[in-house]
């Protein structure tokens, strides 16, 4: 009896992720234990508690607030994506999956792609640039039928 490759489906958006496993082609998707992640989803004011600094105008007597160079919500999203990538990396090193299908909105998918190490990247079988994080496992399996074929 030949062993079917274990396929994992990582579905994410900027604040939620779920990982499902499919043990054989056509089999139902099962939630991977420890594979559901959620960002604290803090409001901008909760991420940055200090008011922006003040600076003098280069000409004249005026003062103005200095803008942050980095959007705090974007930083929160990138930290979450790195958390998802770290989970996938740890599980790949334990050989818990052979193939990986990544599903995320375009920007999150790009961030995730950048955060993945070569061990995980080598197992990526497909990437779907759609926000499908709210789908139930059966709906997800139906939407990804082509990508889940070995």
N, C-alpha and C positions, 0 to 999 in steps of 0.2 A: 504494500500500500504506500503510495507516494504522499508525502506531506504537502498540503496546500500552503502557499505563502500566507503568513498572517498580515492582513492589511489593516492599517489604522487610518481613521479619518479624523483629522483635527479641524474642527469648525470653530471659527473665532470671529469676533469683531473687536472694537477697541477696548472693550471692558469685560467681555465674557468669552469663555472657551469651553468646549466639550470635546472629549476624545472618545471615539467609538472604535470597536474592533470588529472585524469580519473574519471569521476563522476559515471560511471557504467561499468560493464564488457562489453568489446567490443566497448565502446564509443571512440570517437576521443580524442587525447591528446590536452589539452589546456595549453598554457604557464601560469604559476602562476605569477600574477602581483608582481613585485619586486623580482622575482626568478631567474633573470639572473645576474650573478656575473662574474667579470673578475679581475684578479690580474693585478697590473700595469706592470708586466712582465719586470722588470728592468734588465739591463745587470749587470753582476757581478761588474764592475767598478762603476756603479751608486749606487749600494747597499753599497759597502765599498769604501768610498772616500779616506781614508787615506792609505798611503803605510804601509806595515807591519813594525813592529818595528825591531830593530837590536839588536843582542846579540853577546857577545864574545864567542868563542869556549871554551869548558871546559879545553882544553889543547892547548896551543899555542897562537899565536897572531891573528888568523883569526876572522873575523866577518861574520855573516850571517843573512839573513832575517828570522824572526820568522813567522811560518805558523799559520794561524788562526785555532783554534780547531774545529770551526763550519763552514760548507759551507754556505756562505751567500744566495745562491740560495735555498738551502734546508730550511733555516730559512724563506725565502719568501714564499715557498710552504706551510710550516706548518702554517704560519700566515693566508694564504688564506684558507686552510682547516678549521682552527678554525672559520673563518668568515662564511663559509658555514654551519658549525655545529651550530653556534650561531643563524643563520637565521632559521634553521630547529627546533631548540629548542624553539625559540620564537613562531613560528607558531604552534608547537605541544601543547604548553601550552594554546594556544587559540583554540585548538581542530579543526584546519583547515583541518586535514587529519587523517584518521584512520589507513591506511597502508602505508608503505614506501618501495620503491624498490630503492636500491642504485646501481649505475652503474659507475664504475671508473676503471682505470688501477690498477693492483694489489697493487702497493706501495701506491697510493693515496687512494685506498679503505681501506687499513690498517690504514693509517693516519686518515682517516675520521671516521672509526670505533672507534679508540682511543679517538677522540675528541667529539664524541656524548655523551650526558648525558643519564641517564636511561629512561627518558620520551620518547626520540626519539628511543633509542635502543629497547624498548618494542614494537614499532610499525613497526620495520623492518621485512618485509615479505620475502624479497629475496635480495641477493647480487650477482651482476654479475661483475666479474673481467675482464672487457674489456673496451677499449677506444672507446666509442660510442658517444662522445660529439659532433661530427660533423654531426651526423644524423639529418634529419628533423623529426618532430613529427610522421608523418605517417610511416616512415622507422623504427623509434624507436619502435613504437607500434607493428609492424610486427615482429621485432627481439625479443621482449619481450613477445610475446603472451602467453607463458606458465606461466611466472612469474606474469602476470597481471590477471590471473584467481584467483578468491577468494578462 
